[in-house]
Amino acid sequence: MVAICGIAGIWHRERPVQASDLTGMLNAMIHRGPDDEGRFTDRTMGFGMRRLAVRDVLHGKQPYYSEDGKVVAVYNGELYNYPELKTLVESLNHRLNSHADGEVLVHLYEEFGMEFLERLSGMYAFALWDRKVHRLILARDRIGQKPLYLYETADMLAFSSELKSFTYLNGFHFEVDPKMISSYLGHRFVPAPHTLVKNVTKLRPGEVMVIHHDGRKQRWQYWVPSIKEPESQNQMTYWADRLHGLLADVVRGHLASDVPLGVFLSGGLDSSILTALQAGSLNRPVEAWSATFPAKYPGYDEFSWAEKVAQAYGVKLHRVDVDLAITPQRVRELAYVLDEPMADPTVLPLDGVAKAAAEQETVMISGEGADEIFAGYAGYGEAQSLAWLRRVPLAVRNLWMHYNWPGANAFRRSTEPMSSRYRGVGFTFSPEEQRRILQAEWVQPDRPGAVQEYWETHAHLPDLQIMQGFDVQWFLPDDVLLKADRIGMHHNLEIRVPFCDHEVVDLALSLPLALRRYGKSDKRVLRVVAKRVLPLNVVKRPKQGFPTPLTSLLAGPLHDIAWDTLTSDTALTQQWFNQNELHRLLADMGPGHGTTARKIYSLLMLELWAEELNAKVLDAQQRGYSSSAFWS
């Protein structure tokens, strides 16, 4: 498992591709792979990679070749079932030149054709070139842990692990797609396959693209999570036994590494379970890293809970006061690091703790994904409560709402279908609020085609099921996992997320609804597993999300950058926003305005992203590349 890195490539319909054509794209991703570089060209196609060595550090150079040199691949990721795949390809008389997991890809393709994708388990994005038929295959892992962006014109296609590398592609024109601004404001990210840049898309989780010798392109999802009626088997012990065994196996698979490996430990249920399972699987001490805020941010320090878990399992715990890393300059830098505008403030503490961990570790285990797949968010609980309200006779509900008695707003929400009001955990601007903040000409439907189709197709399912399905297919890969990839790679750190194993996801989304949540009890099956491996006080502690005191930060160290950036006469996004509404939001930037803080932060990250990417385009022009700026 050697190939955590960045990949990039170019396919032309007619023009030959030179190895030098890849230089700028690969240099833009040197942070993803400081240890090595490899390139390959074959007439009108070329690709390359930057490598961060995790296993088989001295070998495993890319690209990978079949024995006859007719199949070539570059790869970014980890195949957690590599031992089984290695045994399989060797049993079919293939010779492996290293212990690098990505090498099996070329041989699996030789043996099974496109069906080889069904055999892969892990996080990955790769490009594979079949020289016999001149076919290019691009694919992304099932849950979307590793990214792959595509830039298409009439006669070429470029791909990359990071959107920013297109900045250094000859002829690339960088232009914001205003139709996607509403989508960003509504979700706090742009749902795949779209991006905020014209002519740039990203492969969806579990999606593959094939370009044939004649230029014909095919693009489809080879895997989607199982979003259907939940299982009827309602025995808690049955499901807890299945989950416990599966998680133990998955965590063991995620621990393979020839370099230092640790765990992010908040003291919450998810990271604590992984720490306990990790401590039970390793024959060496575990080191954990915990993000904390000082006392001036009351309610955001979970370190005492992390200590309880660390003491129970003999874990060496490192405390990281992440507020020290949250500066105006760092926020501006993160807007570029993240590659896409992202209004998720948890990136701020993640950046601080990842930077500290990277000084000693190369691989970190993280509990991301458990809230989405095991129904941990409070919003999921509200959906169940509203479902009960819909059982109240219509006449009673109408009377209640007419007189605006206590709870009338809940009745109103219960009358609106989930398919029309839910935009994910990160929901920021409602459609009405978008119409207020955006200039009229930029107001668009905030649900791109694939998202709207999802809601229409699954509207018959229980609210909790379709909410989780949306979050697993979009919020998780386009927000949670995207920030883990960008922040981790920026600090030369691989972040592994066992809860996002596709088998764990499928099991979780098959659970009977009552075993996911019941009343105020969340993650019910996962909590049963937790009772088997954790101290009881940790299992029963109140839920607390990854700590980010955004309101206090915007009233303190980030106040000036938010105000000055968004009100500047040179703000690149001023053409999109209603300035009166923007100033009204900024006037509320202070304690007690948490919802306003999230809105301001989303607008700030959009403007900083536009400024930083525009600056990099201009820099590329000065270096001799022919990219065009946003605003040309």
N, C-alpha and C positions, 0 to 999 in steps of 0.2 A: 504494500500500500504506500506508494511512493509519490503519487502524482498530484498532490494538492498544488494547484498552480493557476495560471491563466492561459487560455488558448485563443488564437485569432487566426483568421484566414480570409482568402479572397478567391472567388470563382468568377471567371469571365466567360462570356459566351464565345468570344473570338480572340481577344488579345492575350498574349502570353503573360504569365505572372512570373516576376523575378523574386528571388529571395529578399532582395533589398526593398521590395514593395512592402514587406512586412515589418520593417525596422521600426517605424514610428509607432505602429500599433502595439508591438511587443514592448518597446521601451516605456509606453504609457502604463504598462502593467508590471513593471519590474518589482513593485512591492508585493505582488502575488507570488513571485518566484525568484528570489535573489540567488538561488543556488546553481541554476543551470538554464540553458536555453537550447532549443532545437528547432530546425526548420526543414521543410520539404516542399519541393515544387515539381509539377508535372504538367508541362505545357500551360493550359489555361487555368490551372488550379494550384494554389499554394497555401500552406498553413504552417503555424509554428506555436511554440509554447514557452512559458516561463515556469520554472519548477521550484517548489519548496519541498525539500527532501524530508520525508517522514519515516519511510521504511526503505530498506536496501539503499542506504544513503549513498554508497559508493557506486552503485550500478543503476539500472533502470532508466537509462537515458531515453528520451523520446526524440522523434517519433518512434512508434513501434511498427515492426514489419513482420509479415508472414514469411515463412521459410523461402518462398520463391520471390519475395519482394513485390508481389502483385496487390497486396492489401496493406494499407498504411493508415495509422491512426495517431492522433494526439488526443489527450484526455486530461480532464481535471476532476478529481474526486477521490472517493474511497469505495471499493467494492467489499462490503463486509462479508460476503460469502465467497471471497477469493479462494480459501482453501478447497472448497468443493469444486469451484470452477477450474482450479489448477489441476486437481485430480482428474476431472472430466477431460480436459484437453490433452493431458498427457496420456490418458487411456486411449485416446484417438490418434496416438502416435505423433503428436506435435512436440516440438522441442522448444522449451522456454529458455531464454538467455539471461533471465534475472528473476528476482522475487517481487518484481513490480506488478501490482495487481492489474494495471491497465493493459499489460501485454496479452492477457487472455482474450481481449476484445477481438483482435484480428483473427484469431483461430476459431472463436465461437462463431463469428460471421461466416468464415469459410465453411463451417460444418452445418450451420442451421439457417443461413440467410437472415432475413429480417426477423425471424422468430427468435433470434438470439437475445433480443431485448427482453423477452419474457423471463430470461434466466438471471438477469442482473438484480442484485439487491444492494442498495447503498445510496450514496450521493454522488452525482456525476453529471458532467456535460462533456461531450466528445464529438470529434469530427473523424469520419472514416472514409477513405478514398479507395474505391475499387478500380484499379488500373485496367483490369480486363474489359470492363464495360463502361468505363469513365462515368462512374456514379459516385456522387458525394452524399454521405449520410450524416446528418446532424441530429443529436438527441439530447434530451435532458431527463434527469431522474424523476421518479414518480411523484414525489412530494414537492419538488422544486427547491432542493437545498442548494443546488449549484445553478448559476444563471447562464443563459446564452442569448445574446442580442443579435439581431439580423438587420442589416441595412441593404435595401434592395433598390435597384434602378432597372431600366429596361434591359440592360445588357450585362449586369454584374450583380453579385451578391457578396457582401462581406459579413463575417460573423466574429463575435468576440465575447469573452467573459465579462467585459465591462464596456458600457456604452461610450465612456470617455475616450477609449482608444480609437474610435472612428474619427476623432478630432484630427488625427495624424494620417488619415487616409486621403490620398490624392483625389481631388474632385469632390470630396464630401461637403455637402451643403447643410449646415446646421440651422434648422428653423423650428421654432416652437409650433406645435399643433394646437391652435386655440380651441379646437373642439374638445380637447381632453382636459381643459382647465376645470370645467365643472366636475368632471369625474374625480380629479385630484382633490378638489375642495370637499366633495361629498364623502370620499372614502379615506382621505389623507394619504393616498397613494394612487397610482394609475393601474387599474387591473389589467393583467396580461390578457391577450397578447399585445395590447397597446402600450405606448410610451407617450411622453409629452413632446417627443421629437418626430417631425414628419419623416416618413419613409423608414422609420426604425420601429421594429416590433421585437418582442422577445418570445421565445418558445414557452408555451405553457408547461406546467408540470406534467410529466409523462407524455410529452409531445415529441414527434420526430418529423424532420423534413428531409425529403430525398430530392436531389437534382439529378436528372437523367442526362445522358450524353447529348440529347437534342435540346436541352434547356428546359424541358418540361419539369415542373415542380409539383410535388405532392407534400401535403402537410396534414398530419392527423395525430390524435392522441392514442397511444398504444395502451394506456392505463388511466383510469379515473377512479377515485374513491367510490365505495359502494354507498350511494345515497338512495336508500329505499326504506320500505317499512322495516322497523326494528324487529329483531328476533323475539319470539314469544316465550322462549325458555327463560323463566324468571327466577331461577335459583342463584342467589348471591354467591354461594360457595363455588358453584360450577364456574361462574365467570371469573371469580377471584383466583381460582386455581389456574385457569387458562392464562390469565393476564400475568400472574406471578411467574409462571414458568417461562412465558414468552419474553417478559422484560429481563429476566435473568440471562437468558440466552443472548438477547440483543445487546445488553450491556457488555457481556463478555466479548462479543464480536467487535464492539466499538473501542475496546481497550488495546487492540493490537497496535503497537508503535515501537519504533527503535529509537525514539527521542523522548525527552521528558514530557509527561502527561499529568494533568491535574484536573480539577473540577471547580466550576463556579458554584458556590454554596451560599444561598441567601438565608437558609434556615426555614424556608417554606417547604411545603409538602413535596413538591416535584424534585427540586434539587437535593433534598434530604434523602429521598428514596434512591436516587441515582448514586449519591455518596455512599449509602449503606451497601448497595449492590456492588459498587466498585470496590469498596474496602473488603468485601467478602470474596472477590474474584482475583485480586492482585496479591502477589506474594512479596510486595514491598509497600512501604508506608505511602499513604495518599496525602497529597498536598491540595489544599482548597483555598479559594480566593473569594473574599466577600466584599461587595461594594457597600459603603456606608456614607451617611451624611452626618455632620456634627450636630450638636445640641441646638444650634440656632435654626435648624430645620426640624422642629419637633415632629415626631411621628414617622420619621423616615429612616430610622436606624434599626435594622433587624439583627445586628451583630450578636446580641445575647442569645438569640435562637440558633444562629449558626454555631456559636460556641457549644451549645448543648449537644448538637449533633456531632461536632468534631470531637468532643470529649468522649462521647459514647463509642466512637469507632477509632480512637487513636489517630485522628487526622490532624496534621499540622495546618493551622488556619492562619491565613494572612489577611489583615484588615487593610482596606484601601479607602481612604477618605476621598471620594471621587469629586467632591465639590471643588477641590483645588485645580482639577483639570478642566472645569467648565468656565471658560473665559470667552469673551467676545471673539477673539481671534480664532480660538479652537472651533467655535460654532461655525464660523465662516469656512474654515478648512473642511469641516465635516460635510458641509453642503456639497463640496466637490468629491470628497471621499465616497459619499453614499451613491453617487453616480446618477441617481434619480431624485427629484424632490420628495422628501419623506417627512411627514409631520408627526412622527412618533418620537416623543421626548425621551423615551427610555434609551435611545441611542446615546444620550449624554453620560449616564452612569456606566453603560456598557463600554463606552470608549475608554473611560478612566480605568476600569478594572481590567480590561483586556490589555491595555498598555502595561500595567503593572505585572500582570501574569506573564506577559511575553518576555519579560526580562529573565525568567527562569524556565518557562515552559514553551513547548512548540505545539502541543495539542491540549485542548480543554474540552471537558464534557459539560454540556449545558442542559438545563431542564426545559428549554423552549418547546412549545407545542402541546404540553399537557393540558393547558386551559382550554384550548380549542377542541381537542379530541375527546376530553373527558368532561366537558361542560362545566368548567370552573368559573366562568365569568358571571357577574351578577345579572347582566342583561339576559342571560339564558334563563335565570330564575324568574325574572319579570315576565318572560314569555309564557312560562307555565302558569303564573298567577293570572295573567290576562286571559288565558284559555279558560280558566275557571269562571271568570267574570262573564264570558260569553254564554255561559249556561243560565245566567239570570234572565228571566223573561224580558223580551224586548220592551214591553210597556213600562216595566219597572226601570230599565236602563234609561229610556227616554225621559221619564219623569225625573230621575236623579240628575241627568245632565241638564235638563231644562231649569231646575232650581239651583244648579251648581253646588250641590251638597258636597261635603268632604268625600274625596274619591272620584269626583266627576271626571277629572282628567284621565284617570285610569280607565274609566268606562269608555271615554272617547278613544283612547289608544286601542282598546280592545275591539272597537268597531272597524278599525283600519287593518286590512290584510297585511300580514307580515311581509308579503312579497312586494308591497308598495312602500313600506317604511323602513325596512332594515337595510343598512349599508355597511354592516360589519362592526366589529368591536371598536374600530377607530373612527367611527362616524363623527364628523366635525361640523360641516355646514349642511343644514337641511336644504331642500330645494327652494323653500321660501327665502332662507338666508342667502343662498347663492344669488338669487335674483336681486337682493339688496346690495350685495357687495360687488357684484360684477356689472360692468357696463352692459347695457342691453344687448349689444351686438355679439357679446361673447357668451351669453347664457345658452347652454346646450343641455340636452338630456344627460344626466350624470351617470347613466348606466350604458356603457358600450355594449355592442351586440351580444357577445358571449355571456355577459352578466345578465342582461335582460332575458335572454333565452333560458338561462338556468332557472330564474325565478318562475318563468311561465311554465317550464317543463315540470317543475317540482312543487307547484303550488298546492297540490293535493295532499302533500305530506304534513305531518305534525310540525308546528312552528319550530320546536327545538331542533328537529332533524334537519330542516332546510337552513336554519341559521348556522348550525355547525358545518353543514356541507359547504355553504358559501365561504365561511371563514377558513376551512381547510383548503379550498381550491384557490382562494385569492388573498385573504388577509394573511394567512400563514406564509405562503411563498413570497408575496409581493411586499410584505412589511417585516414580519418577525424574522424570517429566514434570510431575507435580503440584507437586513442590517447586520445579522450575525456573520454573513459571508463578507460584506464590505469591511466591517470593523476588524474582524479576525484577520483577513488577508492584509489589510493596511498595516497591521502590527506583526506580520509574518507569523500569524497564529491560526491554526486550524481549529475551528469550533465544531464539535460533533454533537448531534442532537438525537439521542436514542429514542425518545418518544415519537420522533418523526419517521421511524422505520415503517414501511408501508404495511407490514403485517400488523403492527401495533395499531396503526390508524384504522385498518379494516376491522379489527376486533372491536375497537372502541366505538366505531360508528355502527356496529351491529348490536350494541347493548340495548336491552329494553330501556325505554325512557325513564322509568321509575328507578332504575339502577344507576342512571347518570345523575339525576337530581330528584329530590323530593322535598318540597318545602324549602327550608333554608339549608338543607344538607346537599352539598355539591360533591362531585367526583366520588360517588359512593363506592363503586367497585375499587377504584384506586386507593381509597382510604382503608378498605379492608386489607389490601396488600400492604399498605403502609403500617398497619397495626402489627403485621408479622415481622417487620424489619426495623421499626423505629420506636423510640421512646413514646409512650402514650401522650405525654404533654405536647410533643411536637405535632402529633397527628391531630390533636384537638385544638391547636392554636388557631386564632382567627386568620382568615385569608388576608394577605397583603400583597399587592402587585409589586413588580420591580420598582423600587422607590425613585420617584422623580418629582421634587417639589417645584413644579413648573411655575406656579403662581408667584412663589417667593423669588425664584430666579429671575423672572421677568420684572419683578418689582425691585430687584437688586442688581446683580452683576450684569444681567442681560438687558436691562431697561434701555440703556442708551443705544445699543446696537439695534434693538427693535424699532425704537422711535426714529432714529436718524436714518436707518436704512429704508424704512417704509415711507417716510415723508420726504425723502430726498428728491430734488428736482430731476435728478438723473436716474431715478429708479426705473429699471427696464420694464417692470410690470405695471407702471402707473397707467398705461393705456388700457389695461384690463379692469382696474378697480375703480369703483365709485369712491372718490376721495372723501366725501362727507361721511360716508359710512365707515370708511377706514379710520378717520380721525375719531369717530364716536367710539369705535372699539378700543383704540389706543388710550382714550381718556379713561376707560374702565380698567386699565392695566394695573392691577394692584391686588392686595389681599381680599379674599372673599369673592373673586371673580374667576373661578377655575375654568368655567366653560369659555369665557372670553380669552383666557390665557391660551387655551388650546387653539383657538381660532387665530390669534395673533402669531403664535408659533408656526402654524401652517403657512401663513402668508409670508412670514420672515424666511422660512426655509425655501419657499418658492423663489423669492427675490434673490436670495444669496446663491441659490443654484444657478439661476439665469446669469447672474453677474460672473460667477466663477467659471462656468462653462464658456461664456462669451469671451472672457479673458484668455482662456486656454486656446480657443480657436484663433484669436489674434496672435497669440504666441506661436502657434503652429504655422501661421502665414509668414511670420518673421523668420522662422527656421527654414523656410523654403517649401513648405507643403502648401497645397492649393485649396485648403479648406476655406469655406465661406462662413462668415459670422452670422449669428441669429438675425441681427437687425440690419443686415445689408440691404 
